[in-house]
Amino acid sequence: MSVERKIQQYLKDHGIKQKFVCEKCGWTKQKMSSIINGKKKLAADELAAICEAINVPYDYFYRENIEKHGA
């Protein structure tokens, strides 16, 4: 699963609205939607902003990939 999909699923599972993340990051709803729907490539600073907004470690959405591939 892509990092963008993991973010989308995390928000859904934790009842976090995209609007909340947008407000915390200072983004438009369109930008957030483009990111989590894979229409815009997720930049490192954007991932950092999302993680900070929802209070998770920066590597949170990569951990599963790291553990599966042993990297």
N, CA, C and O atoms as a Maestro MAE file, in Angstrom:
{
 s_m_m2io_version
 :::
 2.0.0
}

f_m_ct {
 s_m_title
 :::
 protein
 m_atom[284] {
  # First column is atom index #
  i_m_mmod_type
  r_m_x_coord
  r_m_y_coord
  r_m_z_coord
  i_m_residue_number
  s_m_chain_name
  s_m_pdb_residue_name
  s_m_pdb_atom_name
  i_m_atomic_number
  :::
  1 25 0.848 -1.177 0.000 1 A "MET " " N  " 7
  2 3 0.000 0.000 0.000 1 A "MET " " CA " 6
  3 2 0.895 1.241 0.000 1 A "MET " " C  " 6
  4 15 1.898 1.297 0.710 1 A "MET " " O  " 8
  5 25 0.523 2.210 -0.789 2 A "SER " " N  " 7
  6 3 1.318 3.430 -0.893 2 A "SER " " CA " 6
  7 2 1.227 4.251 0.392 2 A "SER " " C  " 6
  8 15 0.293 4.101 1.179 2 A "SER " " O  " 8
  9 25 2.198 5.104 0.581 3 A "VAL " " N  " 7
  10 3 2.209 5.990 1.751 3 A "VAL " " CA " 6
  11 2 0.961 6.865 1.740 3 A "VAL " " C  " 6
  12 15 0.350 7.090 2.785 3 A "VAL " " O  " 8
  13 25 0.583 7.355 0.575 4 A "GLU " " N  " 7
  14 3 -0.604 8.199 0.473 4 A "GLU " " CA " 6
  15 2 -1.861 7.447 0.923 4 A "GLU " " C  " 6
  16 15 -2.691 7.995 1.647 4 A "GLU " " O  " 8
  17 25 -1.992 6.203 0.495 5 A "ARG " " N  " 7
  18 3 -3.145 5.377 0.904 5 A "ARG " " CA " 6
  19 2 -3.096 5.094 2.406 5 A "ARG " " C  " 6
  20 15 -4.134 5.069 3.067 5 A "ARG " " O  " 8
  21 25 -1.900 4.884 2.944 6 A "LYS " " N  " 7
  22 3 -1.773 4.649 4.383 6 A "LYS " " CA " 6
  23 2 -2.217 5.881 5.161 6 A "LYS " " C  " 6
  24 15 -2.872 5.764 6.197 6 A "LYS " " O  " 8
  25 25 -1.861 7.055 4.665 7 A "ILE " " N  " 7
  26 3 -2.299 8.290 5.318 7 A "ILE " " CA " 6
  27 2 -3.818 8.381 5.273 7 A "ILE " " C  " 6
  28 15 -4.465 8.661 6.282 7 A "ILE " " O  " 8
  29 25 -4.371 8.144 4.105 8 A "GLN " " N  " 7
  30 3 -5.822 8.197 3.936 8 A "GLN " " CA " 6
  31 2 -6.513 7.218 4.887 8 A "GLN " " C  " 6
  32 15 -7.506 7.572 5.523 8 A "GLN " " O  " 8
  33 25 -6.002 6.008 4.987 9 A "GLN " " N  " 7
  34 3 -6.595 4.991 5.865 9 A "GLN " " CA " 6
  35 2 -6.444 5.379 7.326 9 A "GLN " " C  " 6
  36 15 -7.367 5.181 8.116 9 A "GLN " " O  " 8
  37 25 -5.293 5.929 7.696 10 A "TYR " " N  " 7
  38 3 -5.054 6.357 9.068 10 A "TYR " " CA " 6
  39 2 -6.071 7.425 9.476 10 A "TYR " " C  " 6
  40 15 -6.654 7.359 10.558 10 A "TYR " " O  " 8
  41 25 -6.273 8.402 8.601 11 A "LEU " " N  " 7
  42 3 -7.231 9.463 8.900 11 A "LEU " " CA " 6
  43 2 -8.623 8.878 9.104 11 A "LEU " " C  " 6
  44 15 -9.323 9.234 10.052 11 A "LEU " " O  " 8
  45 25 -9.013 7.984 8.212 12 A "LYS " " N  " 7
  46 3 -10.334 7.348 8.317 12 A "LYS " " CA " 6
  47 2 -10.451 6.548 9.612 12 A "LYS " " C  " 6
  48 15 -11.438 6.679 10.336 12 A "LYS " " O  " 8
  49 25 -9.454 5.724 9.903 13 A "ASP " " N  " 7
  50 3 -9.494 4.862 11.086 13 A "ASP " " CA " 6
  51 2 -9.524 5.645 12.393 13 A "ASP " " C  " 6
  52 15 -10.065 5.170 13.391 13 A "ASP " " O  " 8
  53 25 -8.944 6.840 12.390 14 A "HIS " " N  " 7
  54 3 -8.864 7.638 13.612 14 A "HIS " " CA " 6
  55 2 -9.862 8.796 13.645 14 A "HIS " " C  " 6
  56 15 -9.808 9.646 14.533 14 A "HIS " " O  " 8
  57 25 -10.763 8.822 12.680 15 A "GLY " " N  " 7
  58 3 -11.798 9.843 12.649 15 A "GLY " " CA " 6
  59 2 -11.260 11.252 12.467 15 A "GLY " " C  " 6
  60 15 -11.841 12.214 12.969 15 A "GLY " " O  " 8
  61 25 -10.155 11.374 11.755 16 A "ILE " " N  " 7
  62 3 -9.535 12.683 11.522 16 A "ILE " " CA " 6
  63 2 -9.987 13.189 10.155 16 A "ILE " " C  " 6
  64 15 -9.815 12.510 9.143 16 A "ILE " " O  " 8
  65 25 -10.553 14.359 10.136 17 A "LYS " " N  " 7
  66 3 -11.031 14.956 8.897 17 A "LYS " " CA " 6
  67 2 -9.877 15.584 8.116 17 A "LYS " " C  " 6
  68 15 -8.942 16.132 8.700 17 A "LYS " " O  " 8
  69 25 -9.958 15.496 6.798 18 A "GLN " " N  " 7
  70 3 -8.961 16.145 5.952 18 A "GLN " " CA " 6
  71 2 -8.911 17.637 6.247 18 A "GLN " " C  " 6
  72 15 -7.845 18.253 6.215 18 A "GLN " " O  " 8
  73 25 -10.068 18.208 6.534 19 A "LYS " " N  " 7
  74 3 -10.148 19.641 6.826 19 A "LYS " " CA " 6
  75 2 -9.249 20.002 8.010 19 A "LYS " " C  " 6
  76 15 -8.595 21.044 7.990 19 A "LYS " " O  " 8
  77 25 -9.210 19.163 9.028 20 A "PHE " " N  " 7
  78 3 -8.364 19.384 10.197 20 A "PHE " " CA " 6
  79 2 -6.896 19.437 9.788 20 A "PHE " " C  " 6
  80 15 -6.162 20.339 10.189 20 A "PHE " " O  " 8
  81 25 -6.476 18.456 8.982 21 A "VAL " " N  " 7
  82 3 -5.081 18.396 8.528 21 A "VAL " " CA " 6
  83 2 -4.766 19.618 7.672 21 A "VAL " " C  " 6
  84 15 -3.699 20.215 7.813 21 A "VAL " " O  " 8
  85 25 -5.676 19.989 6.794 22 A "CYS " " N  " 7
  86 3 -5.485 21.170 5.940 22 A "CYS " " CA " 6
  87 2 -5.261 22.413 6.785 22 A "CYS " " C  " 6
  88 15 -4.349 23.195 6.514 22 A "CYS " " O  " 8
  89 25 -6.076 22.598 7.793 23 A "GLU " " N  " 7
  90 3 -5.950 23.771 8.657 23 A "GLU " " CA " 6
  91 2 -4.624 23.777 9.398 23 A "GLU " " C  " 6
  92 15 -3.981 24.821 9.511 23 A "GLU " " O  " 8
  93 25 -4.209 22.628 9.902 24 A "LYS " " N  " 7
  94 3 -2.940 22.532 10.626 24 A "LYS " " CA " 6
  95 2 -1.741 22.786 9.706 24 A "LYS " " C  " 6
  96 15 -0.733 23.349 10.133 24 A "LYS " " O  " 8
  97 25 -1.858 22.368 8.449 25 A "CYS " " N  " 7
  98 3 -0.756 22.494 7.497 25 A "CYS " " CA " 6
  99 2 -0.812 23.800 6.698 25 A "CYS " " C  " 6
  100 15 0.167 24.182 6.057 25 A "CYS " " O  " 8
  101 25 -1.951 24.475 6.739 26 A "GLY " " N  " 7
  102 3 -2.107 25.695 5.956 26 A "GLY " " CA " 6
  103 2 -2.316 25.420 4.472 26 A "GLY " " C  " 6
  104 15 -1.900 26.211 3.626 26 A "GLY " " O  " 8
  105 25 -2.955 24.309 4.160 27 A "TRP " " N  " 7
  106 3 -3.177 23.886 2.786 27 A "TRP " " CA " 6
  107 2 -4.641 24.024 2.410 27 A "TRP " " C  " 6
  108 15 -5.518 24.144 3.266 27 A "TRP " " O  " 8
  109 25 -4.883 24.005 1.092 28 A "THR " " N  " 7
  110 3 -6.254 23.941 0.601 28 A "THR " " CA " 6
  111 2 -6.714 22.486 0.643 28 A "THR " " C  " 6
  112 15 -5.904 21.560 0.690 28 A "THR " " O  " 8
  113 25 -8.025 22.310 0.625 29 A "LYS " " N  " 7
  114 3 -8.584 20.965 0.589 29 A "LYS " " CA " 6
  115 2 -8.165 20.245 -0.697 29 A "LYS " " C  " 6
  116 15 -7.952 19.033 -0.705 29 A "LYS " " O  " 8
  117 25 -8.052 21.018 -1.780 30 A "GLN " " N  " 7
  118 3 -7.662 20.438 -3.060 30 A "GLN " " CA " 6
  119 2 -6.248 19.853 -2.987 30 A "GLN " " C  " 6
  120 15 -5.994 18.772 -3.519 30 A "GLN " " O  " 8
  121 25 -5.335 20.561 -2.333 31 A "LYS " " N  " 7
  122 3 -3.963 20.057 -2.216 31 A "LYS " " CA " 6
  123 2 -3.947 18.760 -1.412 31 A "LYS " " C  " 6
  124 15 -3.306 17.789 -1.814 31 A "LYS " " O  " 8
  125 25 -4.640 18.740 -0.293 32 A "MET " " N  " 7
  126 3 -4.676 17.537 0.545 32 A "MET " " CA " 6
  127 2 -5.299 16.374 -0.215 32 A "MET " " C  " 6
  128 15 -4.792 15.252 -0.173 32 A "MET " " O  " 8
  129 25 -6.380 16.640 -0.899 33 A "SER " " N  " 7
  130 3 -7.052 15.601 -1.669 33 A "SER " " CA " 6
  131 2 -6.138 15.056 -2.764 33 A "SER " " C  " 6
  132 15 -6.082 13.846 -2.980 33 A "SER " " O  " 8
  133 25 -5.426 15.938 -3.451 34 A "SER " " N  " 7
  134 3 -4.505 15.505 -4.502 34 A "SER " " CA " 6
  135 2 -3.388 14.626 -3.941 34 A "SER " " C  " 6
  136 15 -2.970 13.656 -4.574 34 A "SER " " O  " 8
  137 25 -2.918 14.972 -2.762 35 A "ILE " " N  " 7
  138 3 -1.849 14.179 -2.143 35 A "ILE " " CA " 6
  139 2 -2.340 12.791 -1.775 35 A "ILE " " C  " 6
  140 15 -1.747 11.797 -2.193 35 A "ILE " " O  " 8
  141 25 -3.417 12.707 -0.997 36 A "ILE " " N  " 7
  142 3 -3.824 11.388 -0.506 36 A "ILE " " CA " 6
  143 2 -4.481 10.517 -1.565 36 A "ILE " " C  " 6
  144 15 -4.612 9.306 -1.384 36 A "ILE " " O  " 8
  145 25 -4.895 11.132 -2.674 37 A "ASN " " N  " 7
  146 3 -5.446 10.343 -3.774 37 A "ASN " " CA " 6
  147 2 -4.399 10.013 -4.830 37 A "ASN " " C  " 6
  148 15 -4.721 9.455 -5.880 37 A "ASN " " O  " 8
  149 25 -3.137 10.362 -4.547 38 A "GLY " " N  " 7
  150 3 -2.047 10.001 -5.435 38 A "GLY " " CA " 6
  151 2 -1.968 10.808 -6.715 38 A "GLY " " C  " 6
  152 15 -1.263 10.421 -7.646 38 A "GLY " " O  " 8
  153 25 -2.680 11.924 -6.778 39 A "LYS " " N  " 7
  154 3 -2.640 12.768 -7.978 39 A "LYS " " CA " 6
  155 2 -1.461 13.733 -7.946 39 A "LYS " " C  " 6
  156 15 -1.059 14.266 -8.980 39 A "LYS " " O  " 8
  157 25 -0.917 13.951 -6.766 40 A "LYS " " N  " 7
  158 3 0.251 14.808 -6.593 40 A "LYS " " CA " 6
  159 2 1.283 14.012 -5.814 40 A "LYS " " C  " 6
  160 15 0.968 13.395 -4.797 40 A "LYS " " O  " 8
  161 25 2.507 14.028 -6.294 41 A "LYS " " N  " 7
  162 3 3.561 13.296 -5.603 41 A "LYS " " CA " 6
  163 2 3.794 13.918 -4.225 41 A "LYS " " C  " 6
  164 15 3.905 15.137 -4.093 41 A "LYS " " O  " 8
  165 25 3.864 13.079 -3.222 42 A "LEU " " N  " 7
  166 3 4.061 13.520 -1.843 42 A "LEU " " CA " 6
  167 2 5.519 13.887 -1.616 42 A "LEU " " C  " 6
  168 15 6.405 13.042 -1.749 42 A "LEU " " O  " 8
  169 25 5.767 15.141 -1.276 43 A "ALA " " N  " 7
  170 3 7.121 15.614 -0.990 43 A "ALA " " CA " 6
  171 2 7.448 15.357 0.476 43 A "ALA " " C  " 6
  172 15 6.549 15.230 1.307 43 A "ALA " " O  " 8
  173 25 8.727 15.282 0.783 44 A "ALA " " N  " 7
  174 3 9.175 15.005 2.151 44 A "ALA " " CA " 6
  175 2 8.652 16.046 3.140 44 A "ALA " " C  " 6
  176 15 8.243 15.696 4.247 44 A "ALA " " O  " 8
  177 25 8.662 17.318 2.751 45 A "ASP " " N  " 7
  178 3 8.171 18.353 3.671 45 A "ASP " " CA " 6
  179 2 6.672 18.253 3.886 45 A "ASP " " C  " 6
  180 15 6.174 18.610 4.953 45 A "ASP " " O  " 8
  181 25 5.951 17.774 2.889 46 A "GLU " " N  " 7
  182 3 4.505 17.582 3.039 46 A "GLU " " CA " 6
  183 2 4.214 16.413 3.979 46 A "GLU " " C  " 6
  184 15 3.321 16.496 4.822 46 A "GLU " " O  " 8
  185 25 4.963 15.338 3.832 47 A "LEU " " N  " 7
  186 3 4.813 14.204 4.741 47 A "LEU " " CA " 6
  187 2 5.111 14.639 6.168 47 A "LEU " " C  " 6
  188 15 4.391 14.272 7.096 47 A "LEU " " O  " 8
  189 25 6.167 15.416 6.343 48 A "ALA " " N  " 7
  190 3 6.525 15.906 7.677 48 A "ALA " " CA " 6
  191 2 5.393 16.757 8.255 48 A "ALA " " C  " 6
  192 15 5.073 16.636 9.438 48 A "ALA " " O  " 8
  193 25 4.790 17.607 7.441 49 A "ALA " " N  " 7
  194 3 3.698 18.467 7.905 49 A "ALA " " CA " 6
  195 2 2.483 17.641 8.311 49 A "ALA " " C  " 6
  196 15 1.844 17.930 9.323 49 A "ALA " " O  " 8
  197 25 2.163 16.617 7.529 50 A "ILE " " N  " 7
  198 3 1.024 15.749 7.856 50 A "ILE " " CA " 6
  199 2 1.289 15.021 9.166 50 A "ILE " " C  " 6
  200 15 0.426 14.981 10.043 50 A "ILE " " O  " 8
  201 25 2.464 14.454 9.298 51 A "CYS " " N  " 7
  202 3 2.818 13.715 10.514 51 A "CYS " " CA " 6
  203 2 2.767 14.625 11.740 51 A "CYS " " C  " 6
  204 15 2.289 14.223 12.801 51 A "CYS " " O  " 8
  205 25 3.254 15.830 11.589 52 A "GLU " " N  " 7
  206 3 3.214 16.774 12.704 52 A "GLU " " CA " 6
  207 2 1.771 17.139 13.047 52 A "GLU " " C  " 6
  208 15 1.418 17.243 14.221 52 A "GLU " " O  " 8
  209 25 0.944 17.331 12.029 53 A "ALA " " N  " 7
  210 3 -0.453 17.705 12.251 53 A "ALA " " CA " 6
  211 2 -1.231 16.626 12.998 53 A "ALA " " C  " 6
  212 15 -2.096 16.931 13.819 53 A "ALA " " O  " 8
  213 25 -0.918 15.362 12.706 54 A "ILE " " N  " 7
  214 3 -1.667 14.266 13.351 54 A "ILE " " CA " 6
  215 2 -0.867 13.600 14.468 54 A "ILE " " C  " 6
  216 15 -1.285 12.594 15.042 54 A "ILE " " O  " 8
  217 25 0.292 14.185 14.759 55 A "ASN " " N  " 7
  218 3 1.105 13.765 15.899 55 A "ASN " " CA " 6
  219 2 1.569 12.308 15.826 55 A "ASN " " C  " 6
  220 15 1.400 11.533 16.767 55 A "ASN " " O  " 8
  221 25 2.160 11.960 14.673 56 A "VAL " " N  " 7
  222 3 2.784 10.642 14.529 56 A "VAL " " CA " 6
  223 2 4.234 10.857 14.102 56 A "VAL " " C  " 6
  224 15 4.549 11.891 13.514 56 A "VAL " " O  " 8
  225 25 5.127 9.898 14.385 57 A "PRO " " N  " 7
  226 3 6.533 10.028 13.967 57 A "PRO " " CA " 6
  227 2 6.636 10.113 12.445 57 A "PRO " " C  " 6
  228 15 5.788 9.583 11.728 57 A "PRO " " O  " 8
  229 25 7.674 10.779 11.962 58 A "TYR " " N  " 7
  230 3 7.844 10.990 10.530 58 A "TYR " " CA " 6
  231 2 7.944 9.691 9.738 58 A "TYR " " C  " 6
  232 15 7.560 9.657 8.568 58 A "TYR " " O  " 8
  233 25 8.446 8.636 10.343 59 A "ASP " " N  " 7
  234 3 8.586 7.371 9.621 59 A "ASP " " CA " 6
  235 2 7.382 6.444 9.789 59 A "ASP " " C  " 6
  236 15 7.415 5.307 9.320 59 A "ASP " " O  " 8
  237 25 6.346 6.900 10.437 60 A "TYR " " N  " 7
  238 3 5.183 6.076 10.776 60 A "TYR " " CA " 6
  239 2 4.620 5.335 9.559 60 A "TYR " " C  " 6
  240 15 4.338 4.140 9.650 60 A "TYR " " O  " 8
  241 25 4.456 6.006 8.447 61 A "PHE " " N  " 7
  242 3 3.811 5.406 7.280 61 A "PHE " " CA " 6
  243 2 4.769 4.578 6.426 61 A "PHE " " C  " 6
  244 15 4.353 3.958 5.448 61 A "PHE " " O  " 8
  245 25 6.046 4.569 6.794 62 A "TYR " " N  " 7
  246 3 7.043 3.758 6.088 62 A "TYR " " CA " 6
  247 2 7.416 2.499 6.869 62 A "TYR " " C  " 6
  248 15 8.008 1.581 6.300 62 A "TYR " " O  " 8
  249 25 7.090 2.437 8.133 63 A "ARG " " N  " 7
  250 3 7.534 1.325 8.991 63 A "ARG " " CA " 6
  251 2 7.188 -0.034 8.437 63 A "ARG " " C  " 6
  252 15 8.035 -0.927 8.427 63 A "ARG " " O  " 8
  253 25 5.960 -0.217 7.973 64 A "GLU " " N  " 7
  254 3 5.542 -1.518 7.460 64 A "GLU " " CA " 6
  255 2 6.408 -1.933 6.284 64 A "GLU " " C  " 6
  256 15 6.807 -3.094 6.191 64 A "GLU " " O  " 8
  257 25 6.708 -1.000 5.382 65 A "ASN " " N  " 7
  258 3 7.560 -1.310 4.238 65 A "ASN " " CA " 6
  259 2 8.964 -1.685 4.669 65 A "ASN " " C  " 6
  260 15 9.559 -2.613 4.120 65 A "ASN " " O  " 8
  261 25 9.494 -0.973 5.645 66 A "ILE " " N  " 7
  262 3 10.840 -1.245 6.148 66 A "ILE " " CA " 6
  263 2 10.893 -2.632 6.780 66 A "ILE " " C  " 6
  264 15 11.830 -3.392 6.536 66 A "ILE " " O  " 8
  265 25 9.888 -2.964 7.592 67 A "GLU " " N  " 7
  266 3 9.860 -4.246 8.274 67 A "GLU " " CA " 6
  267 2 9.686 -5.394 7.274 67 A "GLU " " C  " 6
  268 15 10.303 -6.446 7.441 67 A "GLU " " O  " 8
  269 25 8.864 -5.214 6.243 68 A "LYS " " N  " 7
  270 3 8.632 -6.260 5.265 68 A "LYS " " CA " 6
  271 2 9.857 -6.531 4.404 68 A "LYS " " C  " 6
  272 15 10.134 -7.680 4.058 68 A "LYS " " O  " 8
  273 25 10.595 -5.474 4.057 69 A "HIS " " N  " 7
  274 3 11.706 -5.615 3.136 69 A "HIS " " CA " 6
  275 2 13.067 -5.661 3.827 69 A "HIS " " C  " 6
  276 15 14.096 -5.832 3.173 69 A "HIS " " O  " 8
  277 25 13.066 -5.508 5.138 70 A "GLY " " N  " 7
  278 3 14.303 -5.615 5.882 70 A "GLY " " CA " 6
  279 2 15.291 -4.489 5.642 70 A "GLY " " C  " 6
  280 15 16.486 -4.645 5.890 70 A "GLY " " O  " 8
  281 25 14.809 -3.374 5.169 71 A "ALA " " N  " 7
  282 3 15.699 -2.248 4.895 71 A "ALA " " CA " 6
  283 2 16.015 -1.476 6.150 71 A "ALA " " C  " 6
  284 15 16.755 -0.493 6.100 71 A "ALA " " O  " 8
  :::
 }
 m_bond[283] {
  # First column is bond index #
  i_m_from
  i_m_to
  i_m_order
  :::
  1 1 2 1
  2 2 3 1
  3 3 4 2
  4 3 5 1
  5 5 6 1
  6 6 7 1
  7 7 8 2
  8 7 9 1
  9 9 10 1
  10 10 11 1
  11 11 12 2
  12 11 13 1
  13 13 14 1
  14 14 15 1
  15 15 16 2
  16 15 17 1
  17 17 18 1
  18 18 19 1
  19 19 20 2
  20 19 21 1
  21 21 22 1
  22 22 23 1
  23 23 24 2
  24 23 25 1
  25 25 26 1
  26 26 27 1
  27 27 28 2
  28 27 29 1
  29 29 30 1
  30 30 31 1
  31 31 32 2
  32 31 33 1
  33 33 34 1
  34 34 35 1
  35 35 36 2
  36 35 37 1
  37 37 38 1
  38 38 39 1
  39 39 40 2
  40 39 41 1
  41 41 42 1
  42 42 43 1
  43 43 44 2
  44 43 45 1
  45 45 46 1
  46 46 47 1
  47 47 48 2
  48 47 49 1
  49 49 50 1
  50 50 51 1
  51 51 52 2
  52 51 53 1
  53 53 54 1
  54 54 55 1
  55 55 56 2
  56 55 57 1
  57 57 58 1
  58 58 59 1
  59 59 60 2
  60 59 61 1
  61 61 62 1
  62 62 63 1
  63 63 64 2
  64 63 65 1
  65 65 66 1
  66 66 67 1
  67 67 68 2
  68 67 69 1
  69 69 70 1
  70 70 71 1
  71 71 72 2
  72 71 73 1
  73 73 74 1
  74 74 75 1
  75 75 76 2
  76 75 77 1
  77 77 78 1
  78 78 79 1
  79 79 80 2
  80 79 81 1
  81 81 82 1
  82 82 83 1
  83 83 84 2
  84 83 85 1
  85 85 86 1
  86 86 87 1
  87 87 88 2
  88 87 89 1
  89 89 90 1
  90 90 91 1
  91 91 92 2
  92 91 93 1
  93 93 94 1
  94 94 95 1
  95 95 96 2
  96 95 97 1
  97 97 98 1
  98 98 99 1
  99 99 100 2
  100 99 101 1
  101 101 102 1
  102 102 103 1
  103 103 104 2
  104 103 105 1
  105 105 106 1
  106 106 107 1
  107 107 108 2
  108 107 109 1
  109 109 110 1
  110 110 111 1
  111 111 112 2
  112 111 113 1
  113 113 114 1
  114 114 115 1
  115 115 116 2
  116 115 117 1
  117 117 118 1
  118 118 119 1
  119 119 120 2
  120 119 121 1
  121 121 122 1
  122 122 123 1
  123 123 124 2
  124 123 125 1
  125 125 126 1
  126 126 127 1
  127 127 128 2
  128 127 129 1
  129 129 130 1
  130 130 131 1
  131 131 132 2
  132 131 133 1
  133 133 134 1
  134 134 135 1
  135 135 136 2
  136 135 137 1
  137 137 138 1
  138 138 139 1
  139 139 140 2
  140 139 141 1
  141 141 142 1
  142 142 143 1
  143 143 144 2
  144 143 145 1
  145 145 146 1
  146 146 147 1
  147 147 148 2
  148 147 149 1
  149 149 150 1
  150 150 151 1
  151 151 152 2
  152 151 153 1
  153 153 154 1
  154 154 155 1
  155 155 156 2
  156 155 157 1
  157 157 158 1
  158 158 159 1
  159 159 160 2
  160 159 161 1
  161 161 162 1
  162 162 163 1
  163 163 164 2
  164 163 165 1
  165 165 166 1
  166 166 167 1
  167 167 168 2
  168 167 169 1
  169 169 170 1
  170 170 171 1
  171 171 172 2
  172 171 173 1
  173 173 174 1
  174 174 175 1
  175 175 176 2
  176 175 177 1
  177 177 178 1
  178 178 179 1
  179 179 180 2
  180 179 181 1
  181 181 182 1
  182 182 183 1
  183 183 184 2
  184 183 185 1
  185 185 186 1
  186 186 187 1
  187 187 188 2
  188 187 189 1
  189 189 190 1
  190 190 191 1
  191 191 192 2
  192 191 193 1
  193 193 194 1
  194 194 195 1
  195 195 196 2
  196 195 197 1
  197 197 198 1
  198 198 199 1
  199 199 200 2
  200 199 201 1
  201 201 202 1
  202 202 203 1
  203 203 204 2
  204 203 205 1
  205 205 206 1
  206 206 207 1
  207 207 208 2
  208 207 209 1
  209 209 210 1
  210 210 211 1
  211 211 212 2
  212 211 213 1
  213 213 214 1
  214 214 215 1
  215 215 216 2
  216 215 217 1
  217 217 218 1
  218 218 219 1
  219 219 220 2
  220 219 221 1
  221 221 222 1
  222 222 223 1
  223 223 224 2
  224 223 225 1
  225 225 226 1
  226 226 227 1
  227 227 228 2
  228 227 229 1
  229 229 230 1
  230 230 231 1
  231 231 232 2
  232 231 233 1
  233 233 234 1
  234 234 235 1
  235 235 236 2
  236 235 237 1
  237 237 238 1
  238 238 239 1
  239 239 240 2
  240 239 241 1
  241 241 242 1
  242 242 243 1
  243 243 244 2
  244 243 245 1
  245 245 246 1
  246 246 247 1
  247 247 248 2
  248 247 249 1
  249 249 250 1
  250 250 251 1
  251 251 252 2
  252 251 253 1
  253 253 254 1
  254 254 255 1
  255 255 256 2
  256 255 257 1
  257 257 258 1
  258 258 259 1
  259 259 260 2
  260 259 261 1
  261 261 262 1
  262 262 263 1
  263 263 264 2
  264 263 265 1
  265 265 266 1
  266 266 267 1
  267 267 268 2
  268 267 269 1
  269 269 270 1
  270 270 271 1
  271 271 272 2
  272 271 273 1
  273 273 274 1
  274 274 275 1
  275 275 276 2
  276 275 277 1
  277 277 278 1
  278 278 279 1
  279 279 280 2
  280 279 281 1
  281 281 282 1
  282 282 283 1
  283 283 284 2
  :::
 }
}
